[in-house]
Amino acid sequence: MTPILSQAVNFWENLKPQYLWLAGLILLGIVIFWAIGRRSKRTLTVTSSDESLRVKISVTGLEDLLRMACGSYPQIESPKTRIVIDGENRVCPHVEFSIAADSDREKIQEELRKRIEETLSKHLGKGQIGDIEFTVAGFDARNSSNPEGILGTESPIIPPTISPKDDSRD
């Protein structure tokens, strides 16, 4: 047996159970502190204008506010919201959605930005809102049933088909 292998075998044979318990408790403590630190970042502390009242709002509650703001637009399909709280304790909303193919994307985004700012500033205050990001995940073409509306061409280009009569291979 090699010297290194024999040392490893001797290490595990000579290891006392107290050290295993101690290592387990240290690992458990690290996991608990990590979970507490992560959980504290899932809320936003909002203070009143005169700073007499402090309220904590969960990220889930803020996402509900975003969904309500997005729900008022029929052009927006399946919005997915996400909240990030930056280092300055501001809310940075991110909204991913699909829009109808015949909709004006810039107009929808500007109206949605105003609506989100209005909703969040009403509940949080102006200083609590950070950058608002949008991602257009797709264009829903269910409203346009003809190819002209979807492709923007006068007529679809259909490739010629070869009939069985024309296929004369000798």
C-alpha positions as CSV (number, residue, x, y, z in Angstrom):
1,M,0.0,0.0,0.0
2,T,1.3,3.5,-0.8
3,P,2.1,5.8,2.0
4,I,-0.5,8.4,1.0
5,L,-3.2,5.8,0.8
6,S,-2.3,4.3,4.1
7,Q,-2.4,7.8,5.7
8,A,-5.9,8.4,4.3
9,V,-7.1,5.1,5.6
10,N,-5.6,5.8,9.0
11,F,-7.2,9.3,9.0
12,W,-10.7,8.0,8.6
13,E,-10.1,5.1,11.1
14,N,-8.7,7.5,13.7
15,L,-11.4,10.2,13.3
16,K,-13.4,10.7,16.4
17,P,-17.2,11.2,16.3
18,Q,-17.0,14.5,18.2
19,Y,-15.2,16.0,15.2
20,L,-17.9,14.8,12.8
21,W,-20.6,16.4,15.0
22,L,-18.6,19.6,15.2
23,A,-18.2,19.7,11.4
24,G,-21.9,19.0,10.9
25,L,-22.9,21.8,13.3
26,I,-20.6,24.3,11.6
27,L,-22.1,23.4,8.2
28,L,-25.7,23.7,9.6
29,G,-24.8,27.1,11.1
30,I,-23.5,28.3,7.7
31,V,-26.7,27.2,6.0
32,I,-28.9,28.9,8.5
33,F,-27.0,32.2,8.3
34,W,-27.2,32.0,4.5
35,A,-31.0,31.4,4.6
36,I,-31.6,34.3,7.0
37,G,-29.5,36.6,4.8
38,R,-31.3,35.5,1.7
39,R,-34.7,35.9,3.3
40,S,-34.0,39.4,4.5
41,K,-33.4,40.5,0.9
42,R,-36.9,39.3,-0.1
43,T,-38.6,42.3,1.5
44,L,-38.5,46.1,0.9
45,T,-38.7,48.5,3.8
46,V,-40.8,51.6,3.0
47,T,-40.9,54.6,5.2
48,S,-43.6,57.2,5.3
49,S,-42.9,60.8,4.2
50,D,-42.5,62.0,7.8
51,E,-40.5,58.8,8.6
52,S,-42.8,57.9,11.5
53,L,-43.9,54.7,10.0
54,R,-41.9,51.8,8.5
55,V,-43.6,49.0,6.5
56,K,-42.0,45.9,5.0
57,I,-43.4,44.8,1.6
58,S,-42.5,41.4,0.3
59,V,-41.3,40.9,-3.2
60,T,-44.3,38.7,-3.9
61,G,-46.6,41.6,-3.0
62,L,-44.6,43.9,-5.4
63,E,-44.9,41.3,-8.2
64,D,-48.7,41.3,-7.6
65,L,-48.7,45.1,-8.1
66,L,-46.9,44.7,-11.3
67,R,-49.3,42.0,-12.6
68,M,-52.2,44.3,-11.8
69,A,-50.6,47.2,-13.7
70,C,-50.0,44.9,-16.7
71,G,-53.5,43.3,-16.6
72,S,-55.1,46.6,-17.7
73,Y,-53.7,46.3,-21.2
74,P,-55.5,43.8,-23.5
75,Q,-52.6,44.0,-26.0
76,I,-50.2,42.4,-23.5
77,E,-50.3,38.6,-23.3
78,S,-48.9,36.4,-20.5
79,P,-46.9,39.0,-18.5
80,K,-44.1,37.5,-16.3
81,T,-42.9,39.9,-13.6
82,R,-39.7,39.9,-11.6
83,I,-38.6,42.4,-8.9
84,V,-35.0,43.2,-8.1
85,I,-34.1,45.3,-5.1
86,D,-30.9,47.2,-5.8
87,G,-28.2,48.3,-3.4
88,E,-30.0,51.6,-2.7
89,N,-33.1,49.8,-1.6
90,R,-35.1,50.7,-4.7
91,V,-37.4,48.5,-6.7
92,C,-36.2,47.6,-10.2
93,P,-39.2,45.9,-11.9
94,H,-38.6,43.7,-15.0
95,V,-41.6,42.7,-17.1
96,E,-41.5,40.0,-19.9
97,F,-44.6,39.8,-22.1
98,S,-45.9,39.0,-25.6
99,I,-47.9,41.5,-27.6
100,A,-50.3,41.2,-30.5
101,A,-48.6,41.3,-33.9
102,D,-50.5,44.4,-35.1
103,S,-49.7,46.4,-31.9
104,D,-47.4,49.4,-31.6
105,R,-44.6,48.1,-29.3
106,E,-43.2,51.6,-28.4
107,K,-46.6,53.0,-27.5
108,I,-47.4,49.9,-25.3
109,Q,-44.1,50.1,-23.5
110,E,-44.4,53.8,-22.8
111,E,-48.0,53.5,-21.5
112,L,-47.0,50.4,-19.4
113,R,-44.0,52.3,-18.0
114,K,-46.2,55.2,-16.9
115,R,-48.8,52.8,-15.4
116,I,-46.1,50.9,-13.4
117,E,-44.5,54.1,-12.2
118,E,-47.9,55.4,-11.1
119,T,-48.8,52.2,-9.3
120,L,-45.5,51.7,-7.5
121,S,-45.1,55.4,-6.6
122,K,-48.6,55.4,-5.1
123,H,-47.8,52.4,-2.9
124,L,-44.0,53.0,-2.3
125,G,-43.1,56.6,-3.0
126,K,-41.2,58.2,-5.9
127,G,-37.7,57.6,-4.4
128,Q,-38.3,53.9,-4.2
129,I,-38.5,53.2,-7.9
130,G,-35.4,52.2,-9.9
131,D,-35.0,51.3,-13.6
132,I,-37.9,49.6,-15.3
133,E,-36.9,46.9,-17.9
134,F,-39.1,45.3,-20.5
135,T,-38.5,42.2,-22.6
136,V,-40.8,41.4,-25.5
137,A,-40.8,37.6,-25.5
138,G,-43.0,37.2,-28.6
139,F,-45.6,38.5,-31.0
140,D,-49.0,36.9,-30.8
141,A,-50.4,36.5,-34.3
142,R,-53.8,35.0,-33.3
143,N,-55.5,38.3,-34.2
144,S,-54.2,38.1,-37.8
145,S,-55.5,35.1,-39.6
146,N,-54.4,35.9,-43.1
147,P,-50.7,35.8,-44.2
148,E,-50.8,39.4,-45.4
149,G,-51.3,40.7,-41.8
150,I,-48.6,38.5,-40.4
151,L,-45.9,38.8,-43.1
152,G,-46.7,42.2,-44.4
153,T,-46.8,41.1,-48.1
154,E,-49.5,41.3,-50.7
155,S,-49.6,37.5,-51.2
156,P,-47.9,34.6,-49.8
157,I,-45.1,32.9,-51.8
158,I,-46.1,29.4,-52.5
159,P,-43.5,27.1,-53.9
160,P,-44.5,25.2,-57.1
161,T,-45.4,21.6,-56.5
162,I,-44.5,18.8,-58.8
163,S,-47.4,16.7,-59.9
164,P,-47.0,12.9,-60.4
165,K,-47.7,13.3,-64.1
166,D,-44.7,15.7,-64.5
167,D,-42.3,13.4,-62.8
168,S,-41.3,11.3,-65.7
169,R,-38.1,9.5,-64.9
170,D,-37.0,7.0,-67.5
